[in-house]
Amino acid sequence: MKINRFKSFFLLPALFMGMTLAGCSNSEDIVDGQTQEGMGSVSFTIKEKNYEPAEEVAGTRAAAPEQPEIQDLGDGWMAEVSLVPDTTHAAEPKAKTRAINTPTHYTIQAYQGNVKKGELKGTFNGSDFTPDAGQGKSIILPHGTYDFVCFNDKVSANGTQFTVNRADAGTARFTVKRGVVINQDPKQFVDFEMKHAGVKITHWVNFINCPFKGVITGRVGIYMSSTLNWYEPANPSEKLKYTIDTAPNKIPETEVYDLVTNGYTYPTMGQISQPVDVKGTFVGSMVDNISVGDNTGIYNNNSTDYVLPMTDCAEYKLTFTFGELYGKSLVGKTITVATHKLVEANKSYRVVIGLFMKDRMYLFNDGTAGLLSQNPGKTPVGVVVEPYERIAVALKDADNGGTSPIWSSSLGRESQDPATNYNKVFGTKFSPYYSPTTVDQSPSSSPARQLALDYYQTVGYGNSVYITGNGRPKRTWYIPTTAEFLTTGVSFGKMHNPNASLSSQTLSNFYYLIPANAPTTGFTGTSLNIPQMDMVSFNKAFTDVGGTAPTGTYWTDIECQDGSRFKQAQISVNSTGFGFQLGDKTLPAKVRPFIRY
């Protein structure tokens, strides 16, 4: 059984881990167990914070989202590159805290006039604090104004200077609180919110119109009914490798904070060179019915690096060192990051790369599919939309310029589970006609469906009756779902998806189109804002081989219930891209057949 999965990882919410610590110094300031008048017994509260999404990338906080840069890589390859905030960790309310799960050692130093007045060291494990040998319960300080420094063992201290190395950027935590007034008797707390000293940068490579076959290589149960599954490319020639690197002396290797100047310097510069293999893991379910050796689609790959603040993302480049896809080599293709951005501590960024094949793959009338250059003399009948799922779209409308059909003569409900909101519209990836939940199993009852089915007579490929495999149509022309139709815009028209790196496959990527004010039930009062497309590229996918590019309004196989009315979802194609509407089933619209070859 083929199950589409993608490299995944646990997307945890931002957790604060809270704990209270106390230590001692200056025992001469305690008489008979009591703090002397004018002295404060200072204890501390620490909260550890997760990475936060960068608030802005393109210039100013109010800047519009960066438009992706299109890079021509040569030999028929293109890349769409953008630098965006990583929203996989959303900020949580400050009250949400949790004790440290593993022992963590912290040092706290108190300064007055840049002179150290006290120090506390100890280890936290859960909610328990164990001071280092010789330490007491608190730091005793005379009333006054102090600067406090708190850091874990990945930060080295030398007098009033504190250093973090790039090798420790992912685990070092450091913070400074300046101008803290100690004036409460007998006890006072100082709170620290410990942030990462480093920065998290994740590179996502999305195989937009060229996902390929992987194979499950391992599977274990991890908790409750979940499984962890390993995968890698199935074909040796597609075991892609690439490096993420920079030129020499471009990346900060050390960061030094000087308490006296209250500033940061970066005295040592270095180079990043990170090899990456395209393979990974995903979390599944015990009931997935998949086994080692089964196939899975590879739609993206990601790798994470931790760097120091003031690293410029524009210094990064990604270079393929091995592999090909669908017979086209990627070796030597280099992708750069155009956006100059000096990253900030405790922030998380994503470099999102969409990889495109400029040369279209086509379905031929002998049932094979591939590049025109690799199939001389063959007759194309469709453009490949999604090569791993083996989905193609017809080169022409089913009526070939004739009279467009109605969906049906019924205004009532025709399917067992009509979509009642946008989530269901975009959550239906494959044609519901082939689902056992569908009431109507007769294509002839829908003139539009029948016209799509009969397209096999026009092109000489396909079946006269519906054949299914794994519950999906096979070698049968059919009317697509909304998601399937929209996928043509991604594959052929470079329709940008800001959430591409959060999804397992192209067909799952359209939830971002749902309006913020969309009702929980129904569609009234909202409209979709579908991104514009490169219509020249979109149209050429069809016209380059004698086809006709879609234009006008088309049926999709999604029935929608809006209040008491039952309509059919439609996609319109215009000079700038797609539109979405609900259409009266008794009025005509066009049919552009799809097929699973």
FIGU-182627 format. One record per residue (C-alpha): residue in one letter; x, y, z. Coordinates in Angstrom, 1 decimal. Example, Ala and Ser with C-alpha at 12.3 -4.5 7.8 and 13.67 -1.06 7.14 Angstrom:
% FIGU-182627
- a,12.3,-4.5,7.8
- s,13.7,-1.1,7.1
% end
This chain:
% FIGU-182627
- m,0.0,0.0,0.0
- k,1.4,3.4,-1.0
- i,1.1,6.0,1.7
- n,2.2,9.6,1.1
- r,4.3,11.0,4.0
- f,6.8,13.6,4.4
- k,9.8,14.3,6.6
- s,8.3,15.5,9.8
- f,9.4,16.4,13.3
- f,7.6,17.2,16.5
- l,6.1,20.7,16.2
- l,5.9,21.6,19.9
- p,4.4,24.8,21.3
- a,6.8,27.3,22.9
- l,7.2,26.1,26.4
- f,8.5,28.1,29.3
- m,10.2,26.1,32.0
- g,10.0,27.8,35.3
- m,12.0,27.2,38.5
- t,13.2,29.1,41.5
- l,16.8,29.1,42.6
- a,18.6,30.4,45.7
- g,22.2,30.6,46.7
- c,24.4,32.2,49.2
- s,27.3,34.6,49.7
- n,28.4,37.2,52.1
- s,27.7,35.2,55.2
- e,29.1,38.0,57.3
- d,25.9,40.0,56.6
- i,23.8,37.5,58.5
- v,23.6,37.7,62.3
- d,21.9,35.0,64.3
- g,20.3,33.7,61.1
- q,18.8,37.1,60.3
- t,19.7,39.4,57.4
- q,21.0,42.7,58.7
- e,19.0,45.9,58.2
- g,19.7,47.4,54.8
- m,20.6,44.1,53.3
- g,18.5,42.0,50.9
- s,18.3,38.2,50.6
- v,18.0,37.8,46.8
- s,16.5,34.7,45.2
- f,15.8,34.1,41.6
- t,13.2,32.7,39.3
- i,14.2,31.4,35.9
- k,11.9,30.7,32.9
- e,13.3,29.1,29.8
- k,11.7,30.2,26.6
- n,11.6,28.5,23.2
- y,12.5,30.0,19.9
- e,10.1,32.7,18.6
- p,9.2,33.4,15.0
- a,11.0,36.3,13.6
- e,8.7,39.3,13.6
- e,9.7,40.5,10.2
- v,12.1,39.6,7.5
- a,11.8,42.1,4.7
- g,13.0,45.4,6.2
- t,10.5,46.7,8.7
- r,8.0,45.2,11.1
- a,5.1,46.4,8.9
- a,6.7,45.1,5.7
- a,4.6,43.0,3.4
- p,5.6,39.3,3.2
- e,8.6,38.8,1.0
- q,7.9,37.8,-2.5
- p,9.9,34.7,-3.5
- e,12.8,35.1,-5.9
- i,12.8,32.9,-9.0
- q,16.2,31.6,-9.9
- d,17.0,29.8,-13.2
- l,19.4,27.0,-12.3
- g,20.0,25.9,-15.9
- d,19.2,22.7,-17.7
- g,15.5,23.0,-17.1
- w,15.6,23.5,-13.3
- m,14.2,26.5,-11.5
- a,14.0,27.5,-7.8
- e,11.6,29.7,-5.9
- v,13.4,31.1,-2.8
- s,12.1,33.1,0.2
- l,13.1,33.8,3.7
- v,10.2,33.8,6.1
- p,9.6,33.7,9.9
- d,9.3,30.1,11.3
- t,5.9,29.9,12.9
- t,6.2,26.3,14.1
- h,6.8,27.6,17.6
- a,4.1,30.1,18.5
- a,4.5,32.4,21.5
- e,2.7,31.1,24.6
- p,1.4,33.2,27.6
- k,4.1,33.9,30.1
- a,2.2,32.1,32.8
- k,2.7,28.8,31.0
- t,5.8,27.4,32.7
- r,7.2,24.0,33.3
- a,10.1,22.6,35.3
- i,13.2,21.6,33.5
- n,13.1,18.0,32.4
- t,16.9,17.4,32.4
- p,19.5,18.7,34.9
- t,20.6,22.2,33.9
- h,23.4,24.1,35.5
- y,23.1,27.9,35.8
- t,25.4,30.7,37.0
- i,24.0,34.0,38.3
- q,26.3,37.0,38.9
- a,25.4,40.3,40.6
- y,27.3,43.5,39.6
- q,27.4,47.0,40.9
- g,29.4,49.6,39.1
- n,30.8,46.8,36.9
- v,32.2,45.1,40.0
- k,31.0,41.6,40.9
- k,29.2,41.6,44.3
- g,27.9,38.1,44.4
- e,27.6,34.8,42.6
- l,25.3,31.8,42.7
- k,25.8,28.5,41.0
- g,23.5,25.4,41.0
- t,21.7,22.7,39.1
- f,18.0,22.4,38.4
- n,16.4,19.1,37.9
- g,12.6,19.4,37.6
- s,11.6,21.8,40.4
- d,14.5,20.9,42.6
- f,17.6,23.2,42.9
- t,20.9,21.8,44.2
- p,23.4,24.5,44.9
- d,27.1,23.9,44.2
- a,29.2,22.8,47.1
- g,29.8,25.7,49.5
- q,26.7,27.7,48.3
- g,24.0,28.7,50.6
- k,20.3,29.6,50.1
- s,20.5,33.1,48.7
- i,22.7,36.0,47.7
- i,22.9,38.7,50.3
- l,23.2,42.1,48.8
- p,23.2,45.6,50.4
- h,20.2,47.7,49.2
- g,21.1,49.4,45.9
- t,21.0,49.1,42.1
- y,22.5,46.1,40.4
- d,23.1,44.5,37.1
- f,22.5,40.7,37.0
- v,23.8,38.2,34.5
- c,22.5,34.7,34.2
- f,23.9,31.9,31.9
- n,24.2,28.2,31.5
- d,27.4,26.2,31.1
- k,27.5,26.8,27.3
- v,28.5,30.4,28.0
- s,32.0,31.1,29.3
- a,32.8,34.0,31.6
- n,36.0,36.0,31.8
- g,35.6,38.9,34.1
- t,32.9,41.1,32.7
- q,33.0,39.4,29.3
- f,30.8,36.5,28.3
- t,31.5,34.3,25.2
- v,29.3,32.0,23.2
- n,30.8,29.8,20.4
- r,28.8,28.9,17.3
- a,29.1,25.2,18.2
- d,27.0,25.9,21.3
- a,24.5,28.3,19.6
- g,21.7,25.8,19.8
- t,22.0,25.2,23.6
- a,23.5,28.3,25.1
- r,21.2,30.5,27.2
- f,22.2,34.0,28.4
- t,20.4,37.1,29.6
- v,21.2,40.3,31.4
- k,19.0,42.4,33.7
- r,20.3,45.9,34.2
- g,19.3,48.5,36.8
- v,17.5,46.1,39.2
- v,16.8,47.9,42.5
- i,17.3,45.7,45.6
- n,15.3,47.3,48.4
- q,12.9,44.8,49.9
- d,13.4,43.2,53.4
- p,14.0,40.5,54.2
- k,13.7,38.7,50.9
- q,13.4,39.7,47.2
- f,13.1,37.8,44.0
- v,14.7,38.6,40.6
- d,13.1,37.0,37.6
- f,15.0,35.8,34.5
- e,13.5,34.8,31.2
- m,16.2,32.7,29.6
- k,16.3,32.9,25.9
- h,18.6,31.1,23.4
- a,21.8,32.9,22.7
- g,21.7,31.5,19.2
- v,19.4,31.5,16.2
- k,17.6,28.6,14.5
- i,17.6,28.5,10.7
- t,15.8,25.7,8.9
- h,16.2,25.1,5.2
- w,13.2,23.6,3.5
- v,13.5,22.1,0.0
- n,10.1,21.5,-1.6
- f,9.9,19.4,-4.7
- i,7.0,21.3,-6.2
- n,6.2,19.6,-9.5
- c,8.8,16.8,-9.1
- p,8.0,14.7,-5.9
- f,9.4,11.3,-6.2
- k,9.2,7.7,-4.9
- g,10.6,6.8,-1.5
- v,10.6,3.6,0.5
- i,10.0,2.9,4.2
- t,13.2,1.5,5.7
- g,12.2,1.2,9.4
- r,9.2,1.5,11.7
- v,8.9,1.4,15.5
- g,6.2,2.2,17.9
- i,7.0,5.3,20.0
- y,4.0,6.1,22.2
- m,0.3,5.2,22.5
- s,-0.8,4.2,18.9
- s,1.9,6.2,17.1
- t,4.8,5.0,15.1
- l,8.1,6.5,13.9
- n,8.9,5.6,10.3
- w,12.2,6.0,8.4
- y,12.3,6.6,4.7
- e,14.8,7.3,1.9
- p,14.6,7.6,-1.9
- a,13.7,4.3,-3.6
- n,15.9,4.6,-6.7
- p,19.7,4.8,-6.3
- s,20.0,7.6,-8.9
- e,17.5,9.7,-6.8
- k,19.3,9.5,-3.5
- l,19.8,13.3,-3.6
- k,22.6,14.9,-1.6
- y,23.4,18.6,-1.2
- t,25.5,20.9,0.9
- i,24.5,24.1,2.7
- d,27.5,26.3,3.0
- t,29.0,29.8,3.0
- a,32.2,31.4,1.8
- p,35.1,31.5,4.3
- n,35.1,34.2,7.0
- k,31.5,35.1,6.6
- i,29.7,33.6,9.6
- p,30.3,34.6,13.3
- e,32.1,31.9,15.2
- t,32.1,33.6,18.6
- e,30.0,36.2,20.2
- v,31.3,38.3,23.2
- y,29.1,40.3,25.4
- d,30.9,43.1,27.4
- l,29.0,44.1,30.6
- v,30.9,47.4,30.8
- t,30.1,48.6,27.3
- n,26.7,46.8,27.3
- g,27.5,45.7,23.7
- y,28.2,42.6,21.6
- t,31.2,41.9,19.4
- y,32.0,39.1,17.0
- p,35.8,38.7,16.9
- t,36.1,35.4,15.1
- m,34.5,34.7,11.7
- g,34.2,31.3,10.0
- q,32.5,29.1,7.4
- i,29.5,26.8,7.4
- s,29.6,23.5,5.4
- q,26.8,21.2,6.2
- p,26.2,18.0,4.1
- v,22.5,16.9,3.8
- d,21.0,13.6,2.5
- v,17.4,13.6,1.3
- k,15.9,11.2,3.7
- g,14.1,11.4,7.0
- t,11.3,10.3,9.3
- f,7.6,10.8,9.8
- v,5.2,10.0,12.6
- g,2.4,7.7,11.7
- s,-0.2,5.6,13.3
- m,-0.4,1.9,14.2
- v,-3.5,1.6,11.9
- d,-1.7,3.1,8.8
- n,-1.3,-0.4,7.4
- i,2.2,0.4,6.1
- s,5.2,-1.8,6.4
- v,8.9,-1.7,5.8
- g,9.4,-1.8,2.1
- d,6.2,0.1,1.2
- n,6.5,3.2,-1.0
- t,5.9,6.7,0.1
- g,6.1,10.1,-1.7
- i,9.0,12.4,-1.0
- y,7.7,16.0,-1.3
- n,10.3,17.9,0.8
- n,13.4,17.7,2.8
- n,14.6,19.9,5.7
- s,17.7,20.5,7.7
- t,18.3,22.8,10.7
- d,21.4,24.8,11.7
- y,22.0,26.9,14.8
- v,24.1,30.1,14.3
- l,25.0,33.2,16.3
- p,23.2,36.6,16.0
- m,24.4,38.9,13.2
- t,24.7,36.0,10.8
- d,23.6,37.2,7.3
- c,21.2,34.8,5.7
- a,22.3,36.0,2.3
- e,25.7,34.3,2.8
- y,24.0,30.8,2.5
- k,23.9,28.8,-0.6
- l,22.7,25.3,-1.3
- t,24.5,23.1,-3.9
- f,23.4,19.7,-5.1
- t,26.3,17.2,-5.1
- f,24.5,14.0,-6.2
- g,21.4,12.8,-7.8
- e,18.8,13.3,-10.5
- l,15.0,13.4,-10.8
- y,13.1,11.9,-13.7
- g,16.3,11.6,-15.7
- k,17.4,15.2,-15.2
- s,20.6,15.7,-13.2
- l,20.7,18.2,-10.3
- v,24.5,17.9,-9.7
- g,26.1,21.3,-9.5
- k,22.9,23.3,-9.3
- t,23.3,26.1,-6.7
- i,20.6,28.0,-5.0
- t,21.3,31.3,-3.1
- v,19.3,33.4,-0.6
- a,18.8,36.9,-2.0
- t,17.5,38.5,1.2
- h,20.1,40.2,3.4
- k,18.9,39.6,7.0
- l,21.0,39.8,10.1
- v,19.3,37.3,12.4
- e,18.4,37.9,16.0
- a,18.9,35.8,19.1
- n,16.2,33.3,20.1
- k,14.5,33.8,16.7
- s,13.6,31.1,14.2
- y,13.7,31.5,10.4
- r,12.9,29.4,7.4
- v,14.6,29.5,4.1
- v,11.9,28.0,1.8
- i,13.1,26.6,-1.5
- g,10.6,25.4,-4.1
- l,12.3,23.3,-6.8
- f,10.6,23.2,-10.2
- m,11.2,21.3,-13.4
- k,10.8,23.9,-16.2
- d,10.5,21.1,-18.8
- r,7.0,19.6,-18.5
- m,6.3,16.0,-18.2
- y,3.5,14.7,-20.4
- l,1.2,11.7,-20.5
- f,1.3,9.9,-23.9
- n,-1.4,7.9,-25.6
- d,0.5,4.7,-25.0
- g,0.1,5.2,-21.2
- t,3.7,6.2,-20.5
- a,4.8,9.5,-19.1
- g,7.9,11.6,-19.2
- l,9.8,14.5,-20.8
- l,9.2,15.2,-24.5
- s,12.9,15.0,-25.1
- q,13.0,11.5,-23.8
- n,10.0,10.3,-25.7
- p,10.4,11.2,-29.4
- g,7.6,10.3,-31.7
- k,5.0,9.8,-29.0
- t,1.6,11.7,-28.9
- p,0.9,13.7,-25.7
- v,-2.7,13.5,-24.3
- g,-2.2,15.2,-20.9
- v,0.2,17.3,-18.8
- v,1.5,15.6,-15.7
- v,0.3,17.5,-12.6
- e,1.8,15.3,-9.9
- p,4.2,12.6,-11.0
- y,4.4,10.6,-7.8
- e,0.6,10.3,-7.5
- r,0.6,9.9,-11.3
- i,-2.0,12.6,-12.0
- a,-2.4,14.3,-15.4
- v,-4.7,16.9,-16.8
- a,-6.2,16.7,-20.3
- l,-4.7,19.0,-23.0
- k,-8.1,20.2,-24.0
- d,-11.6,20.7,-22.5
- a,-13.8,17.6,-22.8
- d,-16.3,19.3,-25.0
- n,-13.5,20.6,-27.2
- g,-15.2,24.0,-27.7
- g,-18.7,22.6,-27.9
- t,-21.6,23.1,-25.5
- s,-20.7,23.0,-21.8
- p,-22.7,20.5,-19.7
- i,-24.7,21.1,-16.6
- w,-23.7,19.1,-13.4
- s,-27.2,17.7,-13.0
- s,-30.8,18.6,-13.1
- s,-31.1,18.3,-9.3
- l,-31.0,21.3,-6.9
- g,-31.1,19.0,-3.9
- r,-28.4,17.0,-2.1
- e,-26.7,14.4,-4.2
- s,-23.7,13.2,-2.1
- q,-23.7,11.6,1.3
- d,-21.2,14.1,2.8
- p,-21.3,17.5,1.1
- a,-18.7,20.0,2.1
- t,-20.2,22.5,4.6
- n,-17.2,24.8,4.9
- y,-13.9,25.6,3.3
- n,-12.0,23.1,5.4
- k,-13.9,20.3,3.9
- v,-13.5,21.7,0.4
- f,-9.7,21.8,0.7
- g,-9.5,18.7,2.9
- t,-10.9,16.5,0.1
- k,-7.8,15.8,-1.9
- f,-9.2,13.0,-4.2
- s,-12.4,12.8,-6.1
- p,-15.3,12.0,-3.7
- y,-17.0,10.2,-6.6
- y,-14.7,7.2,-5.9
- s,-15.3,7.3,-2.2
- p,-17.7,4.7,-0.6
- t,-19.5,7.6,1.1
- t,-20.8,8.8,-2.2
- v,-24.5,8.2,-2.8
- d,-24.5,8.6,-6.6
- q,-22.4,5.9,-8.2
- s,-23.7,6.4,-11.8
- p,-21.6,8.7,-13.9
- s,-24.4,9.0,-16.5
- s,-26.6,10.8,-13.9
- s,-24.2,13.7,-14.2
- p,-23.7,15.0,-17.7
- a,-20.4,16.6,-16.6
- r,-19.1,13.4,-15.2
- q,-20.1,11.4,-18.2
- l,-18.4,13.9,-20.6
- a,-15.2,13.5,-18.6
- l,-15.4,9.7,-18.7
- d,-16.0,9.8,-22.5
- y,-12.8,11.7,-23.1
- y,-11.0,8.4,-23.7
- q,-12.7,8.3,-27.1
- t,-11.2,11.7,-28.0
- v,-7.6,10.8,-27.1
- g,-7.5,7.1,-27.5
- y,-6.3,6.4,-24.0
- g,-8.3,5.5,-20.9
- n,-11.2,3.2,-20.0
- s,-14.9,3.3,-20.9
- v,-15.9,2.4,-17.4
- y,-14.5,3.5,-14.0
- i,-11.6,1.4,-12.7
- t,-10.3,2.1,-9.2
- g,-7.1,1.2,-7.3
- n,-6.8,1.9,-3.6
- g,-10.2,3.6,-3.8
- r,-9.0,6.1,-6.4
- p,-9.6,6.2,-10.2
- k,-7.1,4.4,-12.4
- r,-6.7,5.0,-16.1
- t,-10.1,6.7,-16.1
- w,-10.8,10.3,-17.0
- y,-12.7,12.1,-14.2
- i,-13.6,15.5,-12.9
- p,-11.0,16.7,-10.3
- t,-11.5,17.9,-6.8
- t,-10.9,21.6,-6.0
- a,-7.4,20.8,-4.6
- e,-6.5,18.8,-7.7
- f,-7.4,21.6,-10.0
- l,-5.6,24.2,-7.9
- t,-2.5,22.0,-8.0
- t,-2.1,22.8,-11.7
- g,-1.5,26.4,-10.7
- v,1.3,25.3,-8.4
- s,2.9,22.9,-10.9
- f,2.5,25.0,-14.0
- g,1.9,28.6,-12.9
- k,4.3,29.0,-9.9
- m,1.3,29.8,-7.7
- h,3.0,30.8,-4.4
- n,2.1,29.0,-1.2
- p,3.5,30.6,2.0
- n,2.8,27.5,4.0
- a,4.4,25.0,1.6
- s,7.0,23.8,4.1
- l,4.3,22.8,6.5
- s,2.5,20.2,4.4
- s,3.3,16.7,3.3
- q,2.2,17.1,-0.3
- t,1.0,19.6,-2.9
- l,-2.6,18.5,-2.6
- s,-2.7,19.4,1.1
- n,-1.4,22.9,0.7
- f,-4.5,25.0,0.2
- y,-5.8,25.6,3.6
- y,-4.0,28.9,3.6
- l,-6.5,30.2,1.1
- i,-9.4,30.0,3.7
- p,-10.4,33.6,4.7
- a,-9.8,34.6,8.3
- n,-13.5,35.5,8.7
- a,-14.8,32.2,7.2
- p,-17.7,30.8,9.1
- t,-17.6,27.5,10.8
- t,-20.5,26.4,8.7
- g,-21.3,27.7,5.3
- f,-19.6,30.0,2.8
- t,-21.7,33.2,2.9
- g,-19.9,36.6,3.3
- t,-16.4,35.4,2.3
- s,-14.3,35.1,-0.8
- l,-11.0,33.5,-1.5
- n,-7.9,35.5,-2.3
- i,-6.0,33.1,-4.5
- p,-2.4,34.3,-5.4
- q,-1.7,35.4,-8.9
- m,0.1,33.0,-11.2
- d,2.6,33.1,-14.1
- m,-0.1,32.6,-16.7
- v,2.5,32.5,-19.5
- s,4.1,29.5,-17.9
- f,0.7,28.0,-17.1
- n,-0.6,28.3,-20.6
- k,2.5,27.0,-22.3
- a,2.2,23.8,-20.4
- f,-0.8,23.1,-22.7
- t,-0.1,25.1,-25.9
- d,3.5,23.9,-26.3
- v,2.2,20.5,-27.4
- g,-0.9,21.7,-29.3
- g,-3.3,21.8,-26.4
- t,-5.6,24.6,-25.3
- a,-5.0,26.3,-22.0
- p,-8.0,26.3,-19.6
- t,-10.1,29.5,-19.5
- g,-13.5,30.2,-18.1
- t,-15.4,28.3,-15.4
- y,-14.9,24.6,-14.6
- w,-16.7,22.0,-12.6
- t,-15.0,20.3,-9.7
- d,-16.3,17.2,-8.0
- i,-17.1,18.8,-4.6
- e,-20.7,19.3,-3.7
- c,-21.2,22.1,-1.1
- q,-24.0,22.9,1.2
- d,-24.5,26.6,1.9
- g,-27.5,27.0,4.2
- s,-30.3,25.1,2.6
- r,-28.8,25.3,-0.9
- f,-26.7,22.6,-2.5
- k,-24.2,23.8,-5.1
- q,-21.1,22.6,-6.8
- a,-17.6,24.0,-6.3
- q,-16.2,25.6,-9.4
- i,-12.8,27.0,-10.4
- s,-12.6,29.9,-12.8
- v,-9.4,30.6,-14.9
- n,-8.7,34.2,-16.0
- s,-5.8,36.3,-17.2
- t,-4.2,36.5,-13.7
- g,-5.0,33.1,-12.1
- f,-7.8,31.2,-10.5
- g,-11.1,32.1,-8.8
- f,-13.4,30.1,-6.7
- q,-17.2,30.1,-6.5
- l,-20.2,27.9,-5.8
- g,-22.2,27.2,-9.0
- d,-25.8,26.3,-9.6
- k,-25.7,22.6,-10.7
- t,-28.4,23.2,-13.3
- l,-26.4,25.8,-15.2
- p,-23.5,24.9,-17.6
- a,-19.8,25.0,-16.9
- k,-16.8,23.5,-18.6
- v,-15.1,20.2,-18.0
- r,-11.3,19.7,-18.0
- p,-10.8,16.0,-17.4
- f,-8.0,14.5,-15.1
- i,-6.7,11.0,-15.1
- r,-4.5,8.7,-12.9
- y,-2.4,6.9,-15.4
% end
